[in-house]
């Protein structure tokens, strides 16, 4: 498939729209205050960033933040580093707004936050065509861990902001650690800190996903991860016997019920429903543990003993459009399949969900617990009545730039959930059309042409968001209140 290109005509239309919006807000527009990053500058910056090893378990956050800070300074932004958790710096770069009404940053205007994470997942170098941290070019693409997820976007943000004229609203770029391992010490720490409220964030952009089609995916919500452990206990026995129930057998019955439910959800992705992955409940078995260890035998386990316990872990993903109570009920149905003598799984303590990490026995010998359970069932609306003028500015800029798009729910978890939980509308997008989705896989790559295309789209979108006229809501104290926008 030929890559859809950001046309010159569309670029001119998007630039005109930004200038018109800024003029309507009473802002004189002109050249950006500092030397804009060229396409060549952007590509060079990206390669240098990709070569900084920020893969777990030993990410070089200091090296990444130091380099990004230099780029922000060159792009005319101020910057500050917050180390809220030892060895995990958060970089915040600021392009001030020109609005003068009210008090606070940007003259009281709520700001536009562009978030990206600095960490990447590990890479198995032996399975790559080129070294994964060399940012090598092959067949017109850059191969590197993090080129899709999501170092390119961070560099595109900087380049886009460097090209913008003065605009009413402040623009913030946050570069946070640890998204790939949950984000608690990154964006989670930032939104919980005293540094976040003064930013008065009105709208935010975060990562999306590449798409093999020509249509950009605009993510307005994300599935919530629930990590569930299931444990079954019973009596041990000789491997030659046939007891009526065993721990492993009962666990197998539970997993069979899980598999049936999983199949039902997968069927919804086909006709006639044709739901996206983000719109169905996901569930996968991620670990199994049973057996009596015996290193003296070839298998490593005693092959003539029935184990007295068996355990499994499930990664459950709940769309924000699905009621949590419905999934909690489904989990109990799965567990009921492992109960014996016709018993039905039920929650102790009057039916309330167990506290995090605490095992809850639902029938004799069978218990479960949550080790992670996100409860942020929020969708950032694209309707003007719900999001103020920000959503129309975003979608209008995409349309003016000639970008075809579809609304979707992100199938995994991102830092956006921390912001949505604080009432900030967040829209996730990766300007990577006609691109195979290769996050976390071998040979992660991105076409070189897509880097420049993305900058121009972000220039249009960010410019439109920062040009949204101020209203009475901007004079209020606090963060993302869109009731009067």
C-alpha positions as CSV (number, residue, x, y, z in Angstrom):
1,X,0.0,0.0,0.0
2,X,1.3,3.4,-0.9
3,X,1.9,5.7,2.1
4,X,-0.7,8.5,2.3
5,X,1.3,11.7,2.2
6,X,0.5,15.0,3.9
7,X,0.0,17.2,0.9
8,X,1.3,20.7,0.3
9,X,-2.3,22.0,-0.1
10,X,-3.4,20.4,3.1
11,X,-0.4,21.8,4.9
12,X,-1.3,25.3,3.7
13,X,-4.9,24.9,4.7
14,X,-3.9,23.7,8.2
15,X,-1.4,26.6,8.6
16,X,-4.1,29.1,7.5
17,X,-6.6,27.6,10.0
18,X,-4.1,28.1,12.8
19,X,-3.4,31.7,11.8
20,X,-7.1,32.4,11.6
21,X,-7.8,30.9,15.0
22,X,-5.0,32.9,16.5
23,X,-6.1,36.0,14.9
24,X,-9.6,35.5,16.2
25,X,-8.1,35.3,19.7
26,X,-6.4,38.6,19.2
27,X,-2.9,37.1,18.7
28,X,-0.5,38.5,16.1
29,X,1.0,35.6,14.2
30,X,4.3,35.4,12.5
31,X,7.4,33.2,12.3
32,X,8.2,31.0,15.2
33,X,10.3,32.7,17.8
34,X,13.2,30.3,17.4
35,X,14.8,28.5,14.4
36,X,12.3,25.7,13.5
37,X,13.5,22.1,13.2
38,X,13.8,21.0,9.6
39,X,12.9,17.5,8.5
40,X,16.6,16.7,8.4
41,X,17.1,18.1,11.9
42,X,14.1,16.0,13.1
43,X,15.4,12.8,11.6
44,X,18.9,13.3,13.1
45,X,17.4,14.1,16.5
46,X,15.3,10.9,16.4
47,X,18.2,8.7,15.5
48,X,20.2,10.1,18.4
49,X,17.3,9.6,20.8
50,X,16.8,6.0,19.7
51,X,20.4,5.2,20.4
52,X,20.1,6.2,24.0
53,X,19.4,2.9,25.8
54,X,16.2,3.4,27.8
55,X,15.2,-0.3,27.8
56,X,14.3,-2.0,31.0
57,X,15.6,-3.1,33.4
58,X,18.3,-0.4,33.4
59,X,17.0,2.5,31.4
60,X,19.3,5.5,30.9
61,X,16.8,8.1,31.9
62,X,19.4,10.7,32.7
63,X,20.9,10.4,29.3
64,X,17.5,10.7,27.6
65,X,16.3,13.6,29.7
66,X,19.6,15.5,29.2
67,X,19.3,15.1,25.4
68,X,15.7,16.0,25.2
69,X,16.2,19.1,27.4
70,X,18.8,20.3,24.9
71,X,16.3,19.8,22.0
72,X,13.6,21.7,23.9
73,X,15.9,24.6,24.6
74,X,16.9,24.8,20.9
75,X,13.1,24.8,20.0
76,X,12.6,27.9,22.2
77,X,11.1,26.2,25.2
78,X,12.0,26.4,28.9
79,X,12.4,23.2,30.8
80,X,12.5,21.8,34.3
81,X,13.2,18.3,35.6
82,X,11.2,16.8,38.5
83,X,12.7,13.7,40.2
84,X,9.7,12.5,42.2
85,X,11.1,9.0,42.5
86,X,14.8,8.4,42.8
87,X,16.6,7.8,39.4
88,X,13.3,8.4,37.5
89,X,13.4,12.0,36.2
90,X,10.4,13.6,34.5
91,X,11.2,16.4,32.0
92,X,8.6,19.1,31.5
93,X,9.2,21.6,28.6
94,X,7.1,24.7,28.2
95,X,6.2,26.9,25.3
96,X,4.4,29.9,27.0
97,X,1.1,31.2,25.7
98,X,0.4,34.8,24.8
99,X,-3.0,35.2,26.5
100,X,-3.0,37.8,29.2
101,X,-6.4,37.4,30.9
102,X,-6.4,36.1,34.5
103,X,-3.5,34.8,36.4
104,X,-1.3,31.7,36.3
105,X,0.7,30.1,33.5
106,X,-0.1,31.4,30.1
107,X,-2.2,34.3,31.5
108,X,-4.7,31.9,33.0
109,X,-5.2,29.9,29.8
110,X,-5.6,26.2,30.2
111,X,-2.7,24.5,28.5
112,X,-2.1,21.8,25.9
113,X,-0.1,18.8,27.2
114,X,1.8,16.6,24.8
115,X,2.9,13.4,26.7
116,X,5.4,10.8,25.7
117,X,7.3,8.2,27.7
118,X,11.0,7.8,27.6
119,X,11.3,4.1,28.4
120,X,11.1,1.2,25.9
121,X,10.8,-2.5,26.3
122,X,13.8,-4.8,26.0
123,X,14.9,-6.2,22.6
124,X,16.3,-9.6,21.8
125,X,19.2,-8.5,19.5
126,X,19.8,-12.0,18.1
127,X,16.3,-12.0,16.5
128,X,16.6,-8.6,14.8
129,X,17.8,-7.9,11.3
130,X,20.0,-5.1,12.6
131,X,21.2,-4.0,16.0
132,X,18.0,-2.8,17.8
133,X,19.6,0.3,19.3
134,X,21.6,1.4,16.3
135,X,18.7,3.3,14.6
136,X,19.9,1.8,11.3
137,X,18.2,2.5,7.9
138,X,17.1,-0.5,5.9
139,X,14.8,-0.4,2.9
140,X,13.7,3.2,3.6
141,X,12.8,2.6,7.2
142,X,14.5,3.2,10.6
143,X,14.8,0.0,12.6
144,X,15.1,0.6,16.3
145,X,13.4,-0.4,19.6
146,X,11.1,2.5,20.4
147,X,10.7,3.9,16.9
148,X,7.0,3.1,17.1
149,X,6.6,3.1,20.8
150,X,7.0,6.0,21.3
151,X,10.3,7.9,20.8
152,X,9.3,9.2,17.4
153,X,6.3,10.9,18.7
154,X,8.3,12.7,21.4
155,X,10.7,14.1,18.8
156,X,7.8,15.0,16.5
157,X,6.2,17.0,19.3
158,X,9.4,19.1,19.7
159,X,9.7,19.6,16.0
160,X,6.1,20.6,15.6
161,X,6.2,23.1,18.5
162,X,9.4,24.6,17.1
163,X,7.5,25.5,13.9
164,X,4.4,27.1,15.5
165,X,3.7,30.9,15.6
166,X,2.8,32.5,18.9
167,X,-0.5,31.2,20.2
168,X,-2.8,32.0,23.2
169,X,-2.4,28.8,25.2
170,X,0.7,27.4,26.7
171,X,2.0,24.1,25.4
172,X,3.7,21.6,27.7
173,X,5.7,18.5,26.7
174,X,6.1,15.9,29.3
175,X,8.6,13.1,29.0
176,X,7.9,10.5,31.7
177,X,9.6,7.3,32.7
178,X,8.2,3.8,33.4
179,X,5.1,3.7,31.2
180,X,6.2,0.2,30.0
181,X,6.1,-1.1,33.6
182,X,2.9,0.6,34.7
183,X,3.7,4.3,34.9
184,X,3.1,4.6,38.6
185,X,6.5,6.3,39.1
186,X,6.1,8.4,36.0
187,X,2.9,10.0,34.9
188,X,1.2,8.6,38.0
189,X,3.7,10.4,40.3
190,X,3.4,13.6,38.2
191,X,-0.4,13.9,38.5
192,X,-0.2,13.2,42.2
193,X,2.5,15.9,42.8
194,X,2.3,19.6,43.6
195,X,3.7,20.3,40.2
196,X,0.7,19.2,38.2
197,X,-2.2,21.5,39.3
198,X,-0.4,24.8,38.3
199,X,-0.2,23.5,34.7
200,X,-4.0,23.8,34.4
201,X,-4.0,21.2,31.6
202,X,-7.1,21.6,29.4
203,X,-6.4,18.9,26.9
204,X,-3.7,16.3,26.3
205,X,-2.3,14.1,23.5
206,X,-0.7,10.8,24.1
207,X,0.3,7.7,22.1
208,X,-1.8,5.7,19.7
209,X,-1.0,2.8,17.4
210,X,0.3,2.4,13.9
211,X,-2.2,1.1,11.3
212,X,-1.7,-0.8,8.1
213,X,-4.6,1.2,6.5
214,X,-4.7,4.8,5.3
215,X,-6.9,5.9,8.3
216,X,-5.4,7.2,11.5
217,X,-6.8,5.7,14.7
218,X,-7.9,8.4,17.2
219,X,-8.1,6.8,20.7
220,X,-10.6,8.4,23.1
221,X,-10.3,5.7,25.8
222,X,-8.5,2.6,26.7
223,X,-9.1,-0.9,28.1
224,X,-8.4,-1.2,31.8
225,X,-6.0,-4.0,32.9
226,X,-7.2,-6.4,35.6
227,X,-4.6,-9.0,36.6
228,X,-6.3,-11.9,38.3
229,X,-4.6,-14.9,40.0
230,X,-6.5,-18.1,40.7
231,X,-5.4,-20.8,43.1
232,X,-6.9,-24.2,43.7
233,X,-5.9,-26.5,46.6
234,X,-6.7,-30.1,47.3
235,X,-5.2,-33.4,48.5
236,X,-2.0,-34.9,47.0
237,X,-2.1,-38.4,45.6
238,X,-0.3,-41.0,43.6
239,X,-0.1,-40.4,39.9
240,X,-1.5,-43.9,39.2
241,X,-4.9,-43.2,41.0
242,X,-8.1,-41.5,39.7
243,X,-9.4,-39.3,42.5
244,X,-12.8,-37.6,41.7
245,X,-11.1,-34.2,41.7
246,X,-7.7,-32.7,41.7
247,X,-6.3,-29.2,42.1
248,X,-5.0,-29.2,38.5
249,X,-8.2,-30.7,37.1
250,X,-10.3,-28.1,38.9
251,X,-8.1,-25.3,37.6
252,X,-8.4,-26.8,34.1
253,X,-12.2,-26.5,34.4
254,X,-11.8,-22.8,35.3
255,X,-9.5,-22.2,32.3
256,X,-12.0,-24.0,30.0
257,X,-14.7,-21.6,31.1
258,X,-12.2,-18.7,30.5
259,X,-11.5,-20.0,27.0
260,X,-15.2,-20.2,26.1
261,X,-15.7,-16.6,27.2
262,X,-12.6,-15.5,25.3
263,X,-14.0,-17.2,22.2
264,X,-17.3,-15.4,22.6
265,X,-15.5,-12.0,22.7
266,X,-13.3,-12.9,19.7
267,X,-16.5,-13.8,17.7
268,X,-17.8,-10.2,18.3
269,X,-14.8,-8.9,16.3
270,X,-16.2,-10.6,13.2
271,X,-19.5,-10.0,11.4
272,X,-22.1,-8.8,12.1
273,X,-20.7,-6.8,15.1
274,X,-17.2,-6.2,13.8
275,X,-16.0,-4.7,17.1
276,X,-12.5,-3.5,17.4
277,X,-10.1,-5.1,19.8
278,X,-10.5,-2.2,22.2
279,X,-14.2,-2.7,22.3
280,X,-14.2,-6.3,23.5
281,X,-13.1,-7.8,26.9
282,X,-9.7,-9.4,26.5
283,X,-8.5,-12.3,28.6
284,X,-5.4,-14.4,28.3
285,X,-3.7,-17.0,30.5
286,X,-0.3,-15.5,31.3
287,X,1.2,-18.0,33.8
288,X,0.5,-21.6,35.1
289,X,2.1,-23.1,38.1
290,X,1.6,-26.7,39.4
291,X,3.6,-29.8,40.2
292,X,5.9,-31.1,42.8
293,X,9.4,-30.0,42.0
294,X,12.1,-32.7,41.9
295,X,15.3,-31.7,40.2
296,X,16.6,-35.3,40.3
297,X,14.3,-36.5,37.5
298,X,14.5,-35.4,33.8
299,X,11.2,-33.5,33.9
300,X,12.2,-31.5,36.9
301,X,8.9,-32.5,38.6
302,X,7.8,-35.7,40.3
303,X,5.9,-37.5,37.6
304,X,4.1,-39.9,39.9
305,X,2.6,-37.3,42.3
306,X,-0.7,-35.4,41.9
307,X,0.0,-31.9,43.1
308,X,-2.0,-30.4,46.0
309,X,-2.2,-27.0,44.5
310,X,-2.4,-25.3,41.1
311,X,-2.3,-21.6,40.2
312,X,-2.9,-19.5,37.0
313,X,-2.7,-15.9,36.2
314,X,-5.1,-14.0,33.8
315,X,-4.6,-10.7,32.1
316,X,-8.1,-9.3,31.7
317,X,-8.7,-6.1,29.7
318,X,-12.0,-4.2,30.3
319,X,-13.2,-1.6,27.8
320,X,-14.5,1.6,29.4
321,X,-17.8,1.0,27.7
322,X,-18.3,-2.3,29.6
323,X,-19.6,-2.3,33.2
324,X,-17.1,-3.5,35.7
325,X,-19.9,-5.4,37.5
326,X,-20.5,-7.5,34.3
327,X,-16.9,-8.6,34.1
328,X,-16.7,-9.3,37.9
329,X,-19.8,-11.5,37.4
330,X,-18.1,-13.3,34.5
331,X,-15.1,-14.0,36.7
332,X,-17.3,-15.6,39.3
333,X,-18.8,-17.8,36.5
334,X,-15.4,-18.9,35.4
335,X,-14.5,-19.8,39.0
336,X,-17.8,-21.7,39.5
337,X,-16.6,-24.1,36.9
338,X,-13.9,-25.2,39.3
339,X,-16.1,-25.6,42.3
340,X,-17.2,-29.2,43.2
341,X,-20.4,-30.9,44.4
342,X,-22.5,-28.4,42.5
343,X,-21.3,-25.4,44.5
344,X,-21.3,-21.9,42.9
345,X,-18.6,-19.4,43.4
346,X,-19.6,-16.5,45.7
347,X,-17.7,-13.7,47.3
348,X,-17.2,-13.7,51.1
349,X,-18.0,-10.7,53.2
350,X,-21.5,-9.9,51.8
351,X,-20.4,-10.1,48.1
352,X,-18.0,-7.2,48.0
353,X,-14.9,-7.4,45.8
354,X,-11.8,-8.4,47.7
355,X,-9.1,-5.7,48.5
356,X,-6.1,-5.6,46.2
357,X,-3.7,-8.5,46.7
358,X,-5.9,-10.3,49.2
359,X,-7.0,-13.9,48.4
360,X,-10.8,-14.4,48.5
361,X,-12.1,-18.0,48.9
362,X,-15.2,-18.4,46.6
363,X,-15.9,-22.1,47.3
364,X,-13.9,-24.8,49.2
365,X,-10.4,-25.0,47.9
366,X,-10.7,-22.3,45.3
367,X,-9.7,-18.6,45.7
368,X,-8.7,-15.7,43.6
369,X,-7.1,-12.2,44.0
370,X,-6.4,-9.1,42.0
371,X,-2.8,-7.9,41.8
372,X,-3.7,-5.0,39.5
373,X,-7.1,-3.5,38.8
374,X,-7.5,-0.2,37.1
375,X,-10.9,1.5,37.4
376,X,-10.9,4.5,35.1
377,X,-13.8,3.8,32.7
378,X,-13.5,7.2,31.0
379,X,-14.0,8.0,27.3
380,X,-12.8,11.5,26.2
381,X,-15.7,12.7,24.2
382,X,-15.3,14.2,20.8
383,X,-18.5,16.2,21.2
384,X,-18.2,19.9,21.7
385,X,-20.8,19.9,24.5
386,X,-18.6,17.5,26.5
387,X,-15.0,18.5,25.7
388,X,-15.4,22.2,25.0
389,X,-13.8,23.6,21.9
390,X,-10.8,21.3,22.1
391,X,-12.2,18.2,20.5
392,X,-13.7,20.1,17.5
393,X,-10.3,21.9,17.1
394,X,-8.5,18.5,17.0
395,X,-10.8,16.8,14.6
396,X,-11.1,20.0,12.5
397,X,-7.3,20.2,12.2
398,X,-7.1,16.5,11.1
399,X,-9.7,17.1,8.5
400,X,-8.0,20.3,7.2
401,X,-4.7,18.4,7.0
402,X,-6.3,15.7,4.8
403,X,-6.0,13.0,7.5
404,X,-8.8,10.4,7.4
405,X,-9.4,9.0,10.9
406,X,-11.6,6.7,13.0
407,X,-12.4,6.8,16.7
408,X,-11.4,3.8,18.7
409,X,-10.6,2.4,22.2
410,X,-7.0,1.7,22.9
411,X,-6.7,-2.1,23.5
412,X,-3.9,-1.8,26.2
413,X,-3.0,0.7,28.9
414,X,-1.2,3.9,28.6
415,X,-0.3,7.0,30.7
416,X,-3.5,8.6,29.4
417,X,-5.5,6.9,32.2
418,X,-3.8,9.0,34.9
419,X,-4.8,12.2,33.1
420,X,-8.3,11.0,32.4
421,X,-8.7,10.1,36.0
422,X,-8.0,13.8,36.8
423,X,-10.7,15.0,34.4
424,X,-8.4,15.8,31.5
425,X,-9.6,14.8,28.0
426,X,-6.9,12.8,26.3
427,X,-6.7,11.8,22.7
428,X,-4.2,9.2,21.6
429,X,-2.8,9.1,18.1
430,X,0.3,7.9,16.3
431,X,0.6,9.4,12.8
432,X,1.8,6.1,11.3
433,X,-0.6,5.0,8.6
434,X,0.2,2.3,6.1
435,X,2.5,0.9,8.8
436,X,2.5,-2.6,10.3
437,X,2.0,-2.6,14.1
438,X,5.3,-3.8,15.5
439,X,5.3,-2.6,19.1
440,X,7.3,-4.8,21.4
441,X,8.2,-7.2,18.5
442,X,11.4,-7.9,16.7
443,X,12.4,-5.5,13.8
444,X,10.3,-2.6,15.1
445,X,10.5,0.0,12.3
446,X,9.0,3.1,10.8
447,X,9.3,4.5,7.2
448,X,11.5,7.5,7.1
449,X,8.9,9.5,5.2
450,X,6.4,8.9,8.1
451,X,8.6,11.0,10.5
452,X,8.2,14.2,8.5
453,X,4.6,13.5,7.7
454,X,3.8,13.1,11.4
455,X,5.5,16.4,12.3
456,X,3.3,18.3,9.9
457,X,0.2,16.7,11.3
458,X,1.1,17.5,14.9
459,X,2.0,21.0,13.8
460,X,-1.6,21.4,12.6
461,X,-3.2,19.7,15.5
462,X,-1.2,21.2,18.3
463,X,-1.5,24.6,16.7
464,X,-5.2,24.3,16.5
465,X,-5.5,23.2,20.1
466,X,-3.3,26.0,21.4
467,X,-5.3,28.6,19.4
468,X,-8.7,27.7,20.9
469,X,-10.1,31.0,22.2
470,X,-10.2,31.6,25.9
471,X,-13.5,31.6,27.8
472,X,-14.7,32.3,31.3
473,X,-13.6,28.7,32.2
474,X,-10.0,29.7,31.8
475,X,-10.3,32.2,34.5
476,X,-11.3,29.6,37.1
477,X,-9.0,28.0,39.5
478,X,-8.1,24.4,39.1
479,X,-7.4,22.1,36.1
480,X,-9.6,20.7,33.4
481,X,-13.0,22.2,33.9
482,X,-14.8,22.3,30.5
483,X,-18.2,23.2,31.8
484,X,-18.1,26.6,30.2
485,X,-15.9,25.9,27.2
